[in-house]
Amino acid sequence: MIRLGLRWRRLLFGIGPVLVWITACPLLYWFAAPPATGTLEVDIDYTGSWYVETFGYAREAENIRHYVLVMPDEAMGQARSHAIFSALQFPDSPAATPSFREEVDYDWVRPYLYEAPAGHFVGQFAPGHYHVAVAFIAAPLSREEAGVGEDAILYAGATGGGASTDYREVTLEAGESLYLEFAMTDADGWACPWLSVYDGQTFQRRMEILRDVRGPDAARTETSPLGPVPVVDGAITLRISEERAEITFIDEFYLLVDGVRVAAQGDPDAAARVAGRDGRTLILNRGEAVDFRFPVGGAAAPDVAVVVTGYYAPAG
């Protein structure tokens, strides 16, 4: 046996760990591979007043949902962000995923749509070029406005309002962290007329119609479930009102009650203008409203949807 002096033992004791570390380096590098994704963080900050006054907007509010679209280049060109967001229907339960209006085919959007709880989102994405847009949508403030009872959750299924932005382009590298803040004002919102339901005493706001249908070239027909609707004196009474600096043009307006078409009654001229798609439009300026009565008989109308054809245009 070879006995080493104290000096040699100290030298080997100091060099040994260095040799082990040098030998292990390739293994450590192999296990700690470079990151394959980048991090995208998004904050949605609404600073306007209209959605606060109308929907009690707060980032954590029960009746508000925030969403982020992260679209890769290959998915672009199929739809504008405003069109996608305005087609969202508020989920009918807190755990449900959002749906789109029946008349649009936006299922291809789902892989690119993310919820941002309380307006904040963090996600991992492969390196590449992306287009990012955000929105929030709102449900009615109360169960009464939503047309549901105390035993129901507040998420009513009918969208009450929202705001959205155009795409912002970003390039994300592997291992990189990008932070985007969207400071949204009332100018970012989409415009549209309001639909209110008469409950026997007052008109309760129920939903917006013709959201983001701007200009005659965008005119469309949309069908929207109303949820439970009060029947007063054998009829459902609805009010269409224009509350923003815009002009609404309605060519046709009727209800589907248990699948059966029910025509609007009321002011003869207004009723005639919405009776069919004939170009004789009902025109509403800011501050104007019109009421329509739909006779249904009986004490209840369990399955009601509103069908409207038209568009809006900015005033001035």
RODREN-305076 format. One record per atom (N, C-alpha, C): x, y, z; residue in one letter. Coordinates in steps of 0.05 Angstrom, whole numbers, always signed. Layout:
      px      py      pz  resn
       X       Y       Z     A
...
//
This chain:
      px      py      pz  resn
     +17     -24      +0     M
      +0      +0      +0     M
     +18     +25      +0     M
      +9     +44     -17     I
     +24     +69     -19     I
     +12     +89      +0     I
     +28    +100     +17     R
     +17    +121     +36     R
     +27    +148     +26     R
      +7    +166     +22     L
     +13    +193     +13     L
     +17    +212     +36     L
     +35    +229     +33     G
     +39    +250     +53     G
     +15    +268     +56     G
     +14    +283     +77     L
      -8    +301     +83     L
     -12    +321     +60     L
     +11    +331     +49     R
     +10    +351     +28     R
      -5    +340      +4     R
      +3    +315      -4     W
     -10    +303     -28     W
     -39    +297     -24     W
     -45    +288      +1     R
     -74    +281      +6     R
     -91    +307      +4     R
     -80    +329     +15     R
     -95    +354     +13     R
     -99    +363     -16     R
     -78    +359     -33     L
     -79    +367     -61     L
    -101    +351     -76     L
    -100    +324     -72     L
    -120    +307     -86     L
    -148    +313     -76     L
    -151    +319     -50     F
    -177    +324     -38     F
    -189    +350     -51     F
    -171    +369     -58     G
    -181    +394     -70     G
    -187    +391     -99     G
    -171    +374    -114     I
    -174    +370    -142     I
    -198    +352    -149     I
    -203    +332    -131     G
    -223    +312    -137     G
    -250    +323    -145     G
    -262    +340    -128     P
    -288    +351    -135     P
    -288    +366    -162     P
    -265    +380    -168     V
    -264    +394    -194     V
    -265    +374    -217     V
    -251    +352    -214     L
    -252    +331    -235     L
    -280    +319    -239     L
    -293    +314    -216     V
    -320    +304    -217     V
    -339    +324    -231     V
    -336    +350    -224     W
    -353    +370    -236     W
    -349    +372    -266     W
    -323    +371    -275     I
    -317    +373    -303     I
    -328    +349    -318     I
    -327    +325    -305     T
    -338    +301    -318     T
    -368    +302    -320     T
    -381    +315    -300     A
    -411    +315    -299     A
    -423    +337    -317     A
    -406    +356    -325     C
    -417    +379    -340     C
    -434    +371    -365     C
    -423    +352    -382     P
    -440    +344    -405     P
    -466    +333    -397     P
    -467    +317    -375     L
    -493    +306    -366     L
    -511    +328    -357     L
    -501    +347    -342     L
    -518    +369    -333     L
    -529    +385    -356     L
    -513    +389    -376     Y
    -522    +404    -400     Y
    -543    +388    -415     Y
    -539    +361    -415     W
    -558    +344    -429     W
    -586    +345    -415     W
    -585    +344    -388     F
    -611    +344    -374     F
    -624    +372    -373     F
    -608    +394    -374     A
    -618    +421    -373     A
    -618    +432    -401     A
    -635    +421    -419     A
    -636    +429    -447     A
    -646    +458    -449     A
    -639    +473    -470     P
    -649    +500    -473     P
    -679    +501    -474     P
    -692    +522    -464     P
    -721    +524    -464     P
    -732    +523    -493     P
    -755    +510    -496     A
    -767    +507    -523     A
    -790    +527    -527     A
    -797    +541    -506     T
    -820    +560    -508     T
    -812    +587    -496     T
    -829    +606    -502     G
    -826    +633    -489     G
    -851    +638    -473     G
    -849    +658    -456     T
    -872    +665    -438     T
    -884    +691    -447     T
    -911    +691    -450     L
    -926    +715    -457     L
    -944    +722    -433     L
    -941    +746    -423     E
    -958    +755    -401     E
    -974    +779    -410     E
   -1000    +779    -404     V
   -1018    +800    -414     V
   -1034    +811    -391     V
   -1036    +838    -389     D
   -1054    +851    -371     D
   -1074    +867    -386     D
   -1100    +865    -378     I
   -1122    +881    -390     I
   -1131    +901    -369     I
   -1128    +927    -376     D
   -1134    +948    -357     D
   -1154    +967    -370     D
   -1179    +965    -362     Y
   -1200    +982    -372     Y
   -1202   +1007    -355     Y
   -1200   +1031    -367     T
   -1200   +1056    -353     T
   -1223   +1074    -360     T
   -1242   +1063    -375     G
   -1265   +1079    -383     G
   -1286   +1081    -361     G
   -1309   +1092    -367     S
   -1331   +1096    -348     S
   -1357   +1083    -356     S
   -1361   +1079    -383     W
   -1387   +1069    -392     W
   -1394   +1042    -381     W
   -1374   +1023    -382     Y
   -1379    +996    -372     Y
   -1380    +995    -342     Y
   -1368   +1014    -329     V
   -1370   +1016    -299     V
   -1399   +1024    -292     V
   -1409   +1044    -306     E
   -1436   +1054    -300     E
   -1457   +1034    -308     E
   -1453   +1021    -330     T
   -1474   +1004    -341     T
   -1473    +975    -330     T
   -1449    +965    -325     F
   -1446    +937    -316     F
   -1431    +934    -290     F
   -1425    +957    -277     G
   -1409    +955    -252     G
   -1383    +942    -257     G
   -1369    +948    -279     Y
   -1344    +935    -286     Y
   -1324    +937    -263     Y
   -1312    +914    -257     A
   -1288    +912    -240     A
   -1273    +887    -250     A
   -1247    +887    -248     R
   -1232    +865    -259     R
   -1240    +838    -246     R
   -1248    +839    -220     E
   -1255    +814    -206     E
   -1285    +809    -205     E
   -1301    +826    -218     A
   -1330    +824    -216     A
   -1340    +798    -227     A
   -1362    +788    -214     E
   -1374    +762    -222     E
   -1384    +762    -250     E
   -1394    +785    -259     N
   -1407    +786    -285     N
   -1389    +795    -307     N
   -1363    +794    -303     I
   -1343    +803    -323     I
   -1325    +779    -329     I
   -1320    +774    -355     R
   -1300    +755    -363     R
   -1280    +768    -382     R
   -1254    +763    -379     H
   -1234    +774    -396     H
   -1222    +752    -414     H
   -1216    +758    -438     Y
   -1205    +738    -457     Y
   -1182    +750    -473     Y
   -1164    +731    -481     V
   -1140    +738    -496     V
   -1140    +720    -521     V
   -1136    +732    -544     L
   -1131    +717    -569     L
   -1102    +718    -575     L
   -1089    +695    -579     V
   -1061    +693    -588     V
   -1061    +677    -614     V
   -1060    +692    -636     M
   -1063    +679    -662     M
   -1036    +678    -677     M
   -1028    +653    -685     P
   -1004    +651    -702     P
   -1009    +661    -730     P
    -988    +666    -745     D
    -992    +677    -772     D
   -1010    +660    -789     D
   -1008    +633    -787     E
   -1023    +616    -805     E
   -1054    +617    -800     E
   -1062    +628    -776     A
   -1091    +630    -771     A
   -1102    +657    -777     A
   -1085    +676    -785     M
   -1094    +703    -790     M
   -1109    +704    -817     M
   -1125    +725    -820     G
   -1140    +729    -844     G
   -1167    +715    -845     G
   -1173    +699    -825     Q
   -1199    +685    -825     Q
   -1221    +702    -813     Q
   -1214    +719    -793     A
   -1234    +736    -780     A
   -1220    +758    -765     A
   -1232    +781    -764     R
   -1222    +803    -747     R
   -1226    +797    -718     R
   -1210    +809    -701     S
   -1213    +804    -672     S
   -1240    +815    -662     S
   -1249    +838    -672     H
   -1275    +848    -664     H
   -1297    +829    -671     H
   -1296    +816    -694     A
   -1317    +798    -702     A
   -1317    +773    -684     A
   -1293    +763    -677     I
   -1291    +740    -660     I
   -1302    +746    -632     I
   -1293    +768    -621     F
   -1302    +774    -593     F
   -1332    +781    -592     F
   -1342    +795    -612     S
   -1370    +802    -611     S
   -1388    +778    -615     S
   -1378    +756    -625     A
   -1394    +731    -629     A
   -1394    +714    -604     A
   -1378    +722    -583     L
   -1378    +706    -559     L
   -1404    +708    -544     L
   -1413    +685    -534     Q
   -1436    +684    -516     Q
   -1426    +680    -488     Q
   -1437    +695    -469     F
   -1428    +691    -441     F
   -1434    +663    -432     F
   -1415    +650    -418     P
   -1419    +622    -409     P
   -1443    +621    -390     P
   -1456    +597    -389     D
   -1480    +595    -372     D
   -1473    +584    -344     D
   -1447    +581    -338     S
   -1439    +574    -311     S
   -1410    +583    -307     S
   -1401    +586    -282     P
   -1374    +596    -278     P
   -1352    +578    -290     P
   -1358    +552    -291     A
   -1337    +533    -301     A
   -1339    +529    -331     A
   -1360    +539    -344     A
   -1364    +533    -372     A
   -1345    +549    -390     A
   -1339    +538    -413     T
   -1323    +552    -433     T
   -1342    +569    -450     T
   -1333    +591    -461     P
   -1351    +608    -476     P
   -1359    +595    -502     P
   -1381    +602    -513     S
   -1391    +592    -538     S
   -1394    +615    -557     S
   -1399    +609    -583     F
   -1403    +629    -603     F
   -1432    +628    -613     F
   -1441    +650    -623     R
   -1468    +651    -635     R
   -1471    +629    -655     R
   -1495    +618    -657     E
   -1500    +595    -674     E
   -1495    +601    -704     E
   -1499    +626    -712     E
   -1497    +632    -741     E
   -1469    +636    -750     E
   -1449    +634    -733     V
   -1421    +638    -741     V
   -1406    +612    -736     V
   -1386    +606    -753     D
   -1370    +582    -750     D
   -1342    +590    -740     D
   -1340    +593    -714     Y
   -1314    +602    -702     Y
   -1302    +581    -684     Y
   -1309    +555    -688     D
   -1297    +535    -671     D
   -1267    +533    -675     D
   -1257    +540    -699     W
   -1229    +540    -704     W
   -1213    +559    -686     W
   -1227    +578    -674     V
   -1214    +598    -657     V
   -1206    +586    -630     V
   -1220    +566    -620     R
   -1217    +556    -593     R
   -1189    +551    -584     R
   -1171    +539    -601     P
   -1144    +535    -592     P
   -1128    +560    -587     P
   -1138    +583    -596     Y
   -1123    +608    -594     Y
   -1136    +627    -574     Y
   -1158    +618    -561     L
   -1173    +635    -543     L
   -1168    +627    -514     L
   -1160    +646    -497     Y
   -1153    +640    -470     Y
   -1168    +658    -451     Y
   -1176    +648    -428     E
   -1188    +665    -408     E
   -1166    +678    -392     E
   -1171    +703    -384     A
   -1153    +719    -368     A
   -1166    +726    -341     A
   -1165    +709    -321     P
   -1179    +715    -296     P
   -1171    +742    -284     P
   -1191    +758    -278     A
   -1186    +785    -267     A
   -1168    +802    -285     A
   -1169    +796    -311     G
   -1154    +812    -331     G
   -1125    +805    -333     G
   -1116    +782    -323     H
   -1088    +775    -324     H
   -1084    +747    -336     H
   -1065    +745    -355     F
   -1060    +720    -369     F
   -1030    +715    -371     F
   -1021    +690    -366     V
    -993    +682    -370     V
    -994    +655    -385     V
    -980    +653    -408     G
    -980    +628    -423     G
    -953    +622    -436     G
    -948    +597    -442     Q
    -924    +588    -455     Q
    -930    +583    -485     Q
    -913    +593    -503     F
    -917    +590    -531     F
    -891    +583    -545     F
    -894    +568    -567     A
    -870    +562    -584     A
    -860    +588    -596     A
    -834    +588    -602     P
    -823    +612    -615     P
    -838    +618    -641     P
    -843    +643    -646     G
    -856    +651    -671     G
    -868    +678    -670     G
    -883    +685    -691     H
    -895    +711    -694     H
    -925    +708    -688     H
    -936    +725    -670     Y
    -963    +722    -661     Y
    -978    +749    -663     Y
   -1004    +747    -663     H
   -1022    +770    -664     H
   -1039    +768    -639     H
   -1038    +788    -621     V
   -1051    +786    -595     V
   -1073    +808    -593     V
   -1096    +800    -585     A
   -1118    +819    -580     A
   -1133    +810    -554     A
   -1147    +829    -542     V
   -1160    +823    -516     V
   -1188    +834    -517     V
   -1205    +824    -498     A
   -1232    +834    -495     A
   -1242    +827    -468     A
   -1262    +842    -459     F
   -1278    +832    -437     F
   -1307    +833    -445     F
   -1323    +815    -435     I
   -1352    +814    -440     I
   -1366    +815    -413     I
   -1390    +824    -413     A
   -1405    +828    -388     A
   -1432    +815    -389     A
   -1440    +803    -367     A
   -1468    +794    -364     A
   -1484    +815    -349     A
   -1510    +813    -348     P
   -1526    +832    -333     P
   -1517    +834    -304     P
   -1524    +856    -291     L
   -1515    +862    -264     L
   -1529    +845    -243     L
   -1554    +837    -249     S
   -1570    +824    -229     S
   -1585    +800    -241     S
   -1595    +783    -224     R
   -1612    +761    -233     R
   -1637    +771    -246     R
   -1647    +793    -236     E
   -1672    +805    -248     E
   -1666    +813    -277     E
   -1644    +827    -282     E
   -1637    +835    -309     E
   -1631    +811    -326     E
   -1621    +789    -314     A
   -1614    +765    -330     A
   -1639    +748    -335     A
   -1661    +754    -320     G
   -1685    +738    -324     G
   -1684    +711    -311     G
   -1668    +709    -289     V
   -1666    +683    -275     V
   -1674    +687    -246     V
   -1681    +665    -232     G
   -1689    +666    -205     G
   -1666    +665    -186     G
   -1672    +665    -159     E
   -1652    +665    -139     E
   -1637    +638    -138     E
   -1650    +617    -148     D
   -1637    +591    -148     D
   -1617    +587    -171     D
   -1615    +606    -188     A
   -1598    +604    -212     A
   -1572    +620    -207     A
   -1551    +612    -221     I
   -1526    +628    -219     I
   -1529    +653    -236     I
   -1512    +672    -233     L
   -1515    +698    -246     L
   -1508    +695    -276     L
   -1491    +676    -283     Y
   -1483    +674    -311     Y
   -1507    +666    -328     Y
   -1517    +685    -344     A
   -1544    +682    -355     A
   -1544    +671    -384     A
   -1521    +670    -396     G
   -1520    +659    -424     G
   -1523    +681    -445     G
   -1537    +703    -439     A
   -1540    +725    -458     A
   -1519    +746    -452     A
   -1503    +753    -472     T
   -1482    +773    -467     T
   -1494    +801    -464     T
   -1485    +815    -445     G
   -1495    +842    -440     G
   -1478    +863    -453     G
   -1452    +859    -457     G
   -1435    +880    -469     G
   -1407    +872    -470     G
   -1389    +889    -479     G
   -1361    +882    -481     G
   -1345    +904    -493     G
   -1319    +899    -495     A
   -1301    +917    -508     A
   -1278    +900    -520     A
   -1266    +910    -541     S
   -1245    +893    -554     S
   -1224    +912    -567     S
   -1201    +900    -574     T
   -1180    +915    -587     T
   -1171    +901    -613     T
   -1158    +916    -630     D
   -1146    +904    -654     D
   -1121    +888    -645     D
   -1111    +872    -664     Y
   -1088    +856    -659     Y
   -1063    +873    -654     Y
   -1045    +863    -637     R
   -1019    +874    -632     R
    -999    +852    -640     R
    -980    +859    -657     E
    -961    +838    -667     E
    -937    +836    -648     E
    -929    +811    -643     V
    -906    +806    -626     V
    -890    +783    -637     V
    -864    +782    -632     T
    -847    +760    -639     T
    -835    +749    -614     T
    -840    +723    -609     L
    -831    +710    -584     L
    -808    +691    -589     L
    -787    +694    -574     E
    -764    +676    -577     E
    -764    +656    -554     E
    -750    +633    -559     A
    -748    +613    -538     A
    -733    +624    -514     A
    -745    +619    -490     G
    -733    +629    -466     G
    -739    +657    -459     G
    -753    +671    -477     E
    -759    +700    -474     E
    -785    +704    -458     E
    -787    +725    -444     S
    -811    +733    -430     S
    -820    +760    -441     S
    -845    +761    -451     L
    -856    +786    -462     L
    -880    +794    -445     L
    -881    +820    -438     Y
    -904    +831    -423     Y
    -919    +851    -440     Y
    -945    +848    -442     L
    -962    +866    -458     L
    -983    +877    -439     L
    -987    +903    -440     E
   -1009    +915    -425     E
   -1028    +929    -445     E
   -1054    +922    -443     F
   -1074    +934    -460     F
   -1090    +953    -443     F
   -1086    +979    -447     A
   -1100   +1000    -433     A
   -1125   +1007    -450     A
   -1148    +998    -441     M
   -1172   +1000    -457     M
   -1190   +1023    -446     M
   -1202   +1038    -465     T
   -1220   +1059    -458     T
   -1247   +1053    -471     T
   -1266   +1071    -468     D
   -1292   +1067    -481     D
   -1290   +1068    -511     D
   -1269   +1081    -522     A
   -1266   +1082    -551     A
   -1259   +1054    -562     A
   -1250   +1036    -545     D
   -1244   +1009    -555     D
   -1268    +991    -556     D
   -1290    +999    -545     G
   -1314    +981    -544     G
   -1328    +980    -571     G
   -1344    +959    -574     W
   -1361    +958    -598     W
   -1387    +972    -591     W
   -1400    +982    -612     A
   -1425    +997    -608     A
   -1448    +979    -616     A
   -1472    +985    -606     C
   -1495    +968    -613     C
   -1519    +979    -597     C
   -1543    +973    -607     P
   -1567    +981    -592     P
   -1573    +962    -569     P
   -1590    +971    -550     W
   -1598    +955    -527     W
   -1625    +943    -531     W
   -1629    +919    -519     L
   -1655    +907    -518     L
   -1663    +904    -489     L
   -1687    +914    -482     S
   -1697    +913    -454     S
   -1724    +898    -454     S
   -1730    +886    -431     V
   -1754    +870    -428     V
   -1772    +883    -407     V
   -1798    +885    -413     Y
   -1817    +896    -394     Y
   -1827    +875    -375     Y
   -1825    +880    -349     D
   -1832    +860    -328     D
   -1858    +866    -315     D
   -1874    +885    -326     G
   -1899    +892    -314     G
   -1898    +919    -300     G
   -1874    +927    -293     Q
   -1870    +953    -279     Q
   -1850    +971    -293     Q
   -1827    +959    -300     T
   -1806    +974    -313     T
   -1793    +958    -335     T
   -1777    +971    -351     F
   -1761    +957    -372     F
   -1734    +950    -360     F
   -1727    +925    -361     Q
   -1701    +915    -351     Q
   -1683    +910    -375     Q
   -1658    +921    -374     R
   -1639    +915    -395     R
   -1634    +885    -396     R
   -1633    +874    -420     R
   -1628    +845    -422     R
   -1603    +839    -438     R
   -1598    +853    -461     M
   -1575    +846    -477     M
   -1571    +868    -498     M
   -1548    +867    -511     E
   -1543    +883    -535     E
   -1548    +867    -559     E
   -1556    +880    -581     I
   -1560    +866    -606     I
   -1543    +880    -628     I
   -1538    +865    -649     L
   -1522    +875    -672     L
   -1495    +886    -663     L
   -1482    +871    -645     R
   -1456    +880    -636     R
   -1435    +879    -658     R
   -1420    +900    -661     D
   -1399    +902    -681     D
   -1409    +899    -710     D
   -1434    +904    -715     V
   -1445    +903    -742     V
   -1445    +932    -753     V
   -1422    +940    -761     R
   -1417    +969    -768     R
   -1418    +973    -798     R
   -1437    +989    -807     G
   -1440    +996    -835     G
   -1458    +977    -850     G
   -1470    +986    -872     P
   -1488    +970    -888     P
   -1476    +945    -899     P
   -1450    +945    -906     D
   -1437    +922    -917     D
   -1435    +899    -896     D
   -1436    +906    -871     A
   -1434    +886    -850     A
   -1461    +876    -840     A
   -1483    +887    -851     A
   -1510    +880    -842     A
   -1514    +850    -842     A
   -1527    +840    -821     R
   -1531    +811    -818     R
   -1557    +806    -803     R
   -1564    +780    -803     T
   -1587    +771    -786     T
   -1575    +754    -764     T
   -1583    +761    -739     E
   -1573    +745    -716     E
   -1596    +736    -699     E
   -1593    +712    -688     T
   -1613    +700    -670     T
   -1601    +697    -643     T
   -1613    +708    -622     S
   -1602    +708    -595     S
   -1623    +698    -575     S
   -1617    +677    -560     P
   -1635    +669    -539     P
   -1639    +691    -518     P
   -1664    +695    -509     L
   -1669    +715    -489     L
   -1670    +704    -461     L
   -1671    +678    -457     G
   -1675    +667    -430     G
   -1704    +671    -422     G
   -1710    +665    -397     P
   -1738    +669    -387     P
   -1747    +698    -391     P
   -1771    +701    -402     V
   -1782    +728    -408     V
   -1809    +731    -395     V
   -1814    +752    -381     P
   -1841    +756    -369     P
   -1862    +760    -391     P
   -1885    +747    -386     V
   -1908    +751    -403     V
   -1929    +767    -388     V
   -1934    +791    -397     V
   -1952    +810    -383     V
   -1976    +814    -400     V
   -2000    +808    -390     D
   -2025    +812    -404     D
   -2024    +797    -431     D
   -2013    +773    -431     G
   -2013    +756    -455     G
   -1992    +764    -476     G
   -1973    +781    -469     A
   -1954    +790    -489     A
   -1926    +794    -477     A
   -1906    +792    -494     I
   -1879    +800    -487     I
   -1874    +827    -499     I
   -1864    +846    -482     T
   -1859    +873    -492     T
   -1829    +879    -490     T
   -1818    +887    -512     L
   -1789    +892    -514     L
   -1785    +921    -523     L
   -1762    +932    -514     R
   -1755    +959    -522     R
   -1727    +958    -535     R
   -1724    +971    -558     I
   -1698    +974    -571     I
   -1691   +1003    -567     I
   -1667   +1008    -556     S
   -1658   +1036    -550     S
   -1630   +1039    -560     S
   -1624   +1063    -570     E
   -1598   +1071    -578     E
   -1586   +1090    -558     E
   -1564   +1083    -545     E
   -1554   +1099    -523     E
   -1526   +1111    -529     E
   -1515   +1105    -552     R
   -1489   +1116    -559     R
   -1490   +1135    -583     R
   -1467   +1146    -589     A
   -1465   +1165    -611     A
   -1464   +1150    -638     A
   -1487   +1138    -644     E
   -1488   +1121    -669     E
   -1517   +1121    -678     E
   -1522   +1110    -702     I
   -1548   +1108    -713     I
   -1553   +1079    -719     I
   -1576   +1068    -710     T
   -1583   +1040    -715     T
   -1603   +1038    -737     T
   -1598   +1018    -755     F
   -1617   +1013    -777     F
   -1626    +984    -774     F
   -1652    +980    -770     I
   -1664    +954    -766     I
   -1684    +948    -788     I
   -1678    +927    -803     D
   -1695    +920    -826     D
   -1716    +899    -819     D
   -1710    +882    -800     E
   -1729    +861    -791     E
   -1725    +855    -762     E
   -1748    +850    -748     F
   -1746    +844    -719     F
   -1770    +827    -711     F
   -1766    +803    -701     Y
   -1788    +786    -692     Y
   -1778    +767    -671     Y
   -1796    +752    -658     L
   -1789    +732    -638     L
   -1795    +704    -649     L
   -1779    +686    -639     L
   -1785    +657    -641     L
   -1794    +647    -614     L
   -1819    +639    -611     V
   -1830    +629    -586     V
   -1836    +600    -590     V
   -1821    +583    -577     D
   -1823    +554    -581     D
   -1820    +547    -611     D
   -1803    +562    -624     G
   -1797    +556    -653     G
   -1817    +569    -672     G
   -1837    +583    -662     V
   -1858    +595    -679     V
   -1853    +625    -681     V
   -1853    +635    -705     R
   -1848    +664    -710     R
   -1872    +680    -699     R
   -1866    +702    -684     V
   -1886    +720    -674     V
   -1878    +748    -683     V
   -1895    +761    -698     A
   -1889    +788    -709     A
   -1893    +809    -688     A
   -1879    +831    -692     A
   -1880    +854    -674     A
   -1905    +871    -679     A
   -1917    +880    -657     Q
   -1938    +899    -658     Q
   -1930    +924    -643     Q
   -1945    +946    -647     G
   -1938    +971    -634     G
   -1945    +994    -652     G
   -1928   +1014    -652     D
   -1932   +1037    -670     D
   -1933   +1026    -699     D
   -1955   +1032    -714     P
   -1959   +1020    -740     P
   -1936   +1024    -759     P
   -1925   +1048    -760     D
   -1903   +1053    -778     D
   -1878   +1037    -770     D
   -1871   +1037    -744     A
   -1848   +1022    -735     A
   -1851    +992    -740     A
   -1875    +982    -734     A
   -1880    +953    -738     A
   -1878    +945    -767     A
   -1887    +963    -785     A
   -1886    +957    -814     A
   -1857    +957    -823     A
   -1840    +974    -812     R
   -1813    +976    -821     R
   -1796    +951    -813     R
   -1804    +938    -791     V
   -1789    +914    -782     V
   -1803    +888    -789     V
   -1824    +889    -805     A
   -1840    +865    -811     A
   -1826    +846    -830     A
   -1808    +856    -847     G
   -1794    +838    -866     G
   -1770    +852    -877     G
   -1752    +836    -889     R
   -1728    +848    -901     R
   -1734    +860    -928     R
   -1744    +884    -928     D
   -1752    +898    -952     D
   -1738    +924    -956     D
   -1719    +931    -939     G
   -1704    +956    -942     G
   -1718    +979    -929     G
   -1742    +976    -918     R
   -1755    +998    -904     R
   -1746    +997    -875     R
   -1724   +1008    -869     T
   -1711   +1005    -843     T
   -1723   +1023    -822     T
   -1723   +1014    -797     L
   -1728   +1030    -774     L
   -1702   +1043    -766     L
   -1702   +1070    -762     I
   -1677   +1084    -756     I
   -1679   +1096    -728     I
   -1659   +1090    -712     L
   -1658   +1101    -685     L
   -1632   +1117    -681     L
   -1635   +1142    -673     N
   -1612   +1159    -666     N
   -1607   +1157    -636     N
   -1584   +1168    -627     R
   -1577   +1167    -599     R
   -1600   +1180    -582     R
   -1608   +1166    -561     G
   -1629   +1176    -543     G
   -1656   +1167    -551     G
   -1659   +1154    -574     E
   -1686   +1145    -583     E
   -1691   +1116    -577     E
   -1716   +1109    -573     A
   -1724   +1082    -567     A
   -1751   +1076    -579     A
   -1757   +1050    -584     V
   -1783   +1042    -594     V
   -1791   +1016    -580     V
   -1817   +1014    -573     D
   -1827    +990    -559     D
   -1843    +973    -578     D
   -1841    +947    -575     F
   -1856    +928    -591     F
   -1869    +908    -573     F
   -1893    +900    -580     R
   -1909    +880    -565     R
   -1912    +855    -582     R
   -1907    +832    -569     F
   -1909    +807    -583     F
   -1930    +789    -569     F
   -1954    +787    -580     P
   -1975    +771    -567     P
   -1968    +741    -567     P
   -1968    +729    -544     V
   -1962    +700    -542     V
   -1983    +685    -527     V
   -2001    +699    -512     G
   -2021    +685    -497     G
   -2009    +669    -474     G
   -2026    +656    -458     G
   -2017    +639    -437     G
   -2002    +655    -415     G
   -1990    +640    -397     A
   -1977    +652    -374     A
   -1946    +652    -375     A
   -1936    +638    -395     A
   -1906    +635    -396     A
   -1897    +631    -425     A
   -1873    +638    -430     A
   -1861    +634    -456     A
   -1833    +621    -451     A
   -1832    +594    -449     P
   -1808    +581    -439     P
   -1784    +582    -458     P
   -1788    +584    -484     D
   -1765    +584    -502     D
   -1768    +607    -522     D
   -1754    +629    -516     V
   -1757    +653    -532     V
   -1730    +662    -543     V
   -1729    +669    -568     A
   -1705    +680    -581     A
   -1714    +704    -598     A
   -1696    +723    -599     V
   -1701    +747    -616     V
   -1685    +745    -641     V
   -1698    +752    -663     V
   -1685    +752    -690     V
   -1685    +780    -700     V
   -1661    +791    -707     V
   -1660    +818    -717     V
   -1640    +819    -740     V
   -1648    +836    -760     T
   -1631    +841    -783     T
   -1625    +871    -784     T
   -1600    +878    -787     G
   -1593    +906    -789     G
   -1564    +912    -785     G
   -1558    +937    -778     Y
   -1531    +946    -773     Y
   -1532    +973    -759     Y
   -1509    +984    -752     Y
   -1507   +1011    -741     Y
   -1485   +1026    -755     Y
   -1486   +1052    -752     A
   -1465   +1069    -764     A
   -1459   +1091    -744     A
   -1434   +1101    -743     P
   -1427   +1123    -726     P
   -1443   +1148    -733     P
   -1451   +1163    -713     A
   -1466   +1188    -717     A
   -1446   +1210    -726     A
   -1455   +1226    -745     G
   -1439   +1248    -754     G
   -1419   +1241    -775     G
//
